[in-house]
Amino acid sequence: MNSDEPNSYHIQNAGWALRQSKKASRFSEKQKDFLDTAFRKGEVSGKKEDPNTVAIQMKTVKKYGRKLFQPDEYLKSQQIMSYFSRKAHSNSVARLAALQDRLSVQMFTKLLAS
């Protein structure tokens, strides 16, 4: 700070209270496969998988005696919950579209028969 400028301030970034910016990245195929398997397991059993449990499983699951995921590949339970939510929504939209298609075909068939 210059003594000639009494009203100017010098701000120093200490770093301990600053938010770190993170680059947004997409889930890897390995992460998606793992999450899809957990999601399907919940659909088949009728009991949804808990995102907290899935996040813990992600840290402990092994394949061929080695951990499947590295620490930088771990997902937070919020990320898993969001993924499951998007997956459930897309599945319900797909089911609705398939139902509408079937109804349209049935109605078209009835019109042709009359």
C-alpha positions in Angstrom: 0.0 0.0 0.0 1.4 3.4 -1.0 1.4 6.0 1.8 0.4 8.7 -0.7 -3.0 7.0 -1.2 -4.7 6.9 2.3 -8.1 5.7 1.0 -7.0 2.8 -1.2 -7.1 -0.8 0.1 -5.0 -3.8 -0.8 -7.0 -7.0 -0.6 -5.1 -10.2 -0.3 -6.7 -13.6 -1.0 -5.8 -15.7 2.0 -7.3 -18.8 0.5 -8.8 -20.4 3.5 -12.3 -19.0 3.1 -12.5 -18.8 -0.7 -14.7 -21.2 -2.6 -12.8 -23.4 -5.0 -14.4 -23.5 -8.4 -14.9 -27.0 -9.9 -15.1 -27.8 -13.5 -18.4 -29.6 -14.3 -17.8 -33.0 -15.7 -20.0 -35.8 -16.9 -20.1 -39.2 -15.3 -17.9 -41.8 -16.8 -19.3 -45.0 -18.4 -18.1 -47.0 -15.4 -19.9 -44.7 -13.0 -23.1 -44.8 -15.1 -23.0 -48.6 -15.3 -22.6 -48.8 -11.5 -25.4 -46.4 -10.9 -27.7 -48.0 -13.5 -27.1 -51.4 -11.8 -28.0 -50.0 -8.4 -31.1 -48.3 -9.9 -32.3 -51.5 -11.7 -31.8 -53.4 -8.5 -34.1 -51.0 -6.7 -36.7 -51.3 -9.5 -36.7 -55.1 -9.5 -36.8 -55.5 -5.7 -39.3 -52.7 -5.3 -37.1 -51.1 -2.6 -35.2 -48.0 -3.8 -31.5 -47.9 -3.2 -30.4 -45.3 -0.7 -28.0 -42.8 -2.3 -25.9 -42.7 0.9 -25.5 -46.4 0.8 -24.6 -46.4 -2.9 -22.0 -43.7 -2.3 -20.4 -45.9 0.4 -20.6 -49.0 -1.8 -18.8 -47.0 -4.5 -15.9 -46.5 -2.2 -15.7 -50.2 -1.2 -16.7 -52.2 -4.2 -14.0 -54.4 -5.7 -13.6 -56.1 -9.0 -10.9 -58.8 -9.5 -9.5 -57.9 -6.0 -9.0 -54.2 -6.8 -11.1 -51.2 -6.0 -13.4 -50.4 -8.9 -13.2 -46.7 -8.4 -10.4 -44.3 -7.6 -11.0 -41.6 -5.0 -11.4 -38.9 -7.7 -14.2 -41.0 -9.2 -16.3 -41.2 -6.0 -19.7 -39.5 -6.2 -21.5 -37.7 -3.5 -24.9 -38.9 -2.3 -26.5 -35.7 -3.7 -25.0 -36.5 -7.2 -26.4 -40.1 -6.9 -29.8 -38.9 -5.8 -30.0 -36.5 -8.8 -28.9 -39.2 -11.2 -31.6 -41.6 -9.8 -34.2 -38.8 -10.1 -33.3 -38.1 -13.7 -33.3 -41.8 -14.5 -36.7 -42.3 -12.9 -38.2 -39.4 -14.8 -36.8 -40.5 -18.1 -38.1 -44.1 -17.5 -41.6 -42.8 -16.6 -41.6 -40.6 -19.7 -40.6 -43.5 -21.9 -43.3 -45.7 -20.3 -45.9 -43.0 -20.9 -44.8 -42.7 -24.6 -45.0 -46.4 -25.1 -48.5 -46.5 -23.5 -49.7 -43.7 -25.8 -48.3 -45.5 -28.8 -50.2 -48.7 -27.9 -53.4 -46.7 -27.3 -53.0 -45.0 -30.7 -52.5 -48.3 -32.5 -55.5 -49.8 -30.7 -57.7 -46.7 -31.6 -56.4 -46.8 -35.2 -57.2 -50.5 -35.5 -60.7 -49.9 -34.1 -61.3 -47.2 -36.6 -60.2 -49.4 -39.5 -62.5 -52.2 -38.3 -65.6 -50.0 -38.2 
